[in-house]
Amino acid sequence: MKEDTLADYHPIALADILWGIFSGVVLREEVKKVINGSEGFVNGDFDMAFDIFIRGLQAAQN
């Protein structure tokens, strides 16, 4: 990715989106704990969520 890729986006909107990804993954893991009684693997979920987000940014550049 180019260094200035995120400069094209409104900083507050970008912060809201990144926070939404983070809180969504955390909330989903908590729900899975309650329903299934099992511990999740949050780090893998974060990696996948942010990878999808970055791929979306890269696609928007093309």
C-alpha positions as CSV (number, residue, x, y, z in Angstrom):
1,M,0.0,0.0,0.0
2,K,1.1,3.5,-0.6
3,E,2.1,5.5,2.4
4,D,-0.5,8.2,1.9
5,T,-3.4,5.9,1.2
6,L,-5.3,6.7,4.4
7,A,-4.8,10.5,3.9
8,D,-7.6,10.4,1.3
9,Y,-10.2,9.5,4.0
10,H,-11.8,11.7,6.6
11,P,-9.9,10.9,9.9
12,I,-13.0,10.7,12.1
13,A,-14.8,8.4,9.6
14,L,-11.7,6.2,9.4
15,A,-11.4,6.0,13.2
16,D,-15.1,5.0,13.4
17,I,-14.6,2.3,10.9
18,L,-11.5,0.9,12.6
19,W,-13.1,1.1,16.0
20,G,-16.2,-0.7,14.6
21,I,-14.0,-3.5,13.2
22,F,-12.3,-3.9,16.6
23,S,-15.4,-3.7,18.7
24,G,-17.3,-6.0,16.3
25,V,-14.7,-8.7,16.6
26,V,-14.5,-8.4,20.4
27,L,-18.3,-8.5,20.7
28,R,-18.6,-11.5,18.5
29,E,-16.1,-13.4,20.5
30,E,-18.0,-12.6,23.7
31,V,-21.2,-13.9,22.2
32,K,-19.5,-17.1,21.1
33,K,-18.2,-17.6,24.7
34,V,-21.7,-17.2,26.1
35,I,-23.4,-19.4,23.5
36,N,-20.8,-22.1,23.1
37,G,-18.9,-21.8,26.4
38,S,-15.6,-21.9,24.4
39,E,-12.7,-19.5,24.2
40,G,-12.3,-17.9,20.9
41,F,-9.1,-17.0,19.0
42,V,-9.5,-13.3,18.8
43,N,-6.0,-12.6,17.3
44,G,-6.8,-14.7,14.2
45,D,-10.1,-12.9,13.8
46,F,-8.4,-9.5,14.1
47,D,-5.8,-10.5,11.5
48,M,-8.5,-11.6,9.1
49,A,-10.8,-8.5,9.7
50,F,-8.0,-6.0,9.2
51,D,-6.7,-7.9,6.1
52,I,-10.1,-7.6,4.6
53,F,-10.2,-3.9,5.4
54,I,-6.7,-3.4,3.8
55,R,-7.7,-5.3,0.7
56,G,-10.7,-3.0,0.4
57,L,-8.5,0.0,0.6
58,Q,-6.2,-1.4,-2.0
59,A,-9.1,-2.2,-4.4
60,A,-10.4,1.4,-4.0
61,Q,-7.0,2.6,-5.2
62,N,-7.2,0.7,-8.5
